[in-house]
Amino acid sequence: MKEFVISEAKAETAVLVGLVTKEQDEAKTKEYLDELEFLADTAGAVTVRRFTQKVNGPSSVTYVGSGKLGEISRFIRDEEDNGREVGMVIFDDELTAKQMRNIEKELKVKILDRTSLILDIFAMRAQTAEAKAQVELAQHRYMLPRLQRLWTHLERQGGGSGGGGGKGSVGLRGPGETQLEMDRRIILQRITLLKQRLEEIDKQKTTQRKNRGRLIRVALVGYTNVGKSTMMNLLAKSEVFAENKLFATLDTTVRKMVIDNLPFLLADTVGFIRKLPTDLVDSFKSTLDEVREADLLVHVVDISHPDFEEQIRVVENTLKELGCADKPSMLVFNKIDAYTWVEKAPDDLTPPARENVTLDDLKKTWMARMNDNCLFISARRKQNIDELRDVLYKKVRELHVQKYPYNDFLYQDFE
């Protein structure tokens, strides 16, 4: 009963679908679909077409209107006639079981939503037993309310046994419901088992955290693909996997760092994303405990991203959901080497925009009021790393004096 199978077939083609609403204008929808395409690419799918529709809100029956669904269906059939198969259609929001069932019936191809796509990527990226268990738990939680959709093929196996009012499925309804209940029971049992396993791992990790000694804990947090792992490798001289893909690493990596004889723990955590599935947040409780128990949060931001301020808000909202909004934190704007802008002509009177503001101009905006809580670096080019180390040293030392006022470890030689 494997539900998420993108990674098993390479170079599948995908069509993306999003909505333009009062709350989400065309520019925002384009940005979300750009991210959805990046997600699809990370999962191994090639996007061949995008469809959007202006509506007040998603249809409870088919997400998009019947006319737009027909347009998508015709595109898929035309591609098939030309020898180009469309492997899947991916919707930018989470779909209900009813929506997925109706859309599949019309389009007759694999249907995914943003949540199932993210779950598929997590399944590909999971390396440790803990990460695999966390992803499997999230998958089962996602699948449980959608089990009915997996059995719609039974409806097409009946025939000719007469009677109105939908009684033509007599003789099939029983076995189908029995199998459905069996699957539901199996999934519920598996969920219980996975929860127990993760609770055991969580106890082990809690013990490990307690045994780390009286050290300040610093956690790197941020949107996915902002360069946290690259920064971790640079600061801690470790070898955390890093690449230009979303969710390149799932497992929290903790390393001991020493700056000028001041030791502390540095953790690289899983990246956040818009519309992060609740089941994933719940399943990754143990991993996110590194964020909850950190003394200092280093919020890494990709300043080269066209909408980095929105990404900052997403991360801040996620931290608020985790109960970490009041923790000491600092912003580190990474990838300054990739920041681009278009210089305005002297007679250009158009108002300043993200595209024509220099990096120096940005530093003079709201960021300038944050003092040393706001730094600009390039982890890849190793720019301004000394300044970052100096600020980290100062903040960690302050936190240590506050938390362990009678600990004289600062005067010991840890090298």
Buried (B, 14 or more C-beta within 10 A) or exposed (E): EEBBEBBEEEEBBBBBBBBBBEEBEEEBBBBBBBBBBBBBBBBBBEBBBBBBBEBEEBBEBBBBBEEBBEEBBEBBEEBEEEEEEBBBBBBBBBBBBBBBBBBBEBBEBBBBBBBBBBBBBBBBBBEEEBBBBBBBBBBBBBBBEBBBBBBEEBBEEBEEEEEEEEEBBEEBBEEBEEBBEEBBEEBEEBBEEBBEBBEEBBEEBEEEBEEEEEBBBBBBBBBBBBBBBBBBBBBBEBEBBBEEBBBBBBBBBBBBBEBEEBBBBBBBBBBBBBBBBBBBBBBBBBBBBBBEBBBBBBBBBBBBBEBBEBBBEBBBBBBEEBEBEEBBBBBBBBBBBBBEBEEBEEEEEEEEEEEBBEBEEBEEEEBEEEEEBBBBBBBBEEBBBEEBBBBBBEBBBEBBEEEBEEBEBBEEEEE
